[in-house]
Amino acid sequence: MPVLITVQLPKGKSKEELYQAFEKINDATCSSLHVPPQDVRITIKEVGLDHYSVGGVLMSEREHIYDE
């Protein structure tokens, strides 16, 4: 039975960063849920920084947080 995983994150990650996320999420899912890799389906949805807020402040206005 397939395992479906959806991850939402702010836009701006590189293709390599997304690839690493897919790989690590897949590995963690396989080892913790004891499922084969071909049964893991992962979707990453990128959210624009003008459509995401923390504490009522748009992330586009708090972008410096990700500069570290």
C-alpha positions in Angstrom: 0.0 0.0 0.0 1.5 3.4 -1.0 2.4 6.0 1.6 1.5 9.5 0.5 3.5 12.4 1.9 3.0 16.1 1.2 5.5 18.7 2.4 4.9 22.5 2.2 7.8 24.9 2.4 8.6 28.5 1.4 9.7 28.9 -2.3 13.4 29.4 -2.9 15.1 26.1 -2.4 17.4 24.8 -5.1 16.8 21.7 -7.1 19.6 20.0 -5.2 18.1 20.9 -1.8 14.7 19.6 -2.9 16.4 16.4 -4.2 18.1 15.9 -0.8 14.8 16.4 1.0 13.1 13.8 -1.2 15.9 11.4 -0.6 16.0 11.9 3.2 12.2 11.9 3.6 12.0 8.7 1.6 14.8 7.0 3.6 13.2 8.0 7.0 9.7 6.8 5.8 11.1 3.5 4.6 13.0 2.8 7.8 10.4 4.0 10.3 7.3 2.5 8.6 9.0 -0.5 7.1 7.8 0.1 3.5 9.8 -0.4 0.3 11.0 2.8 -1.5 8.7 2.2 -4.5 5.7 2.6 -2.1 6.6 6.1 -1.0 5.1 9.0 -2.9 6.3 12.5 -1.9 5.0 15.8 -3.1 6.7 19.1 -2.2 4.4 22.2 -2.5 6.3 25.5 -2.6 4.5 28.4 -1.1 5.2 32.0 -2.1 6.5 34.2 0.7 3.6 36.5 0.2 1.2 33.7 0.9 2.8 32.5 4.2 3.0 34.2 7.5 4.3 33.6 11.0 2.7 35.5 13.9 0.7 37.6 11.4 3.8 38.8 9.5 4.4 37.8 5.9 7.4 35.7 5.4 8.4 38.1 2.5 8.9 40.7 5.2 10.8 38.3 7.5 13.0 36.8 4.7 16.2 37.6 6.7 15.4 34.6 8.9 16.5 32.3 6.0 19.7 34.1 5.3 21.6 32.2 8.0 
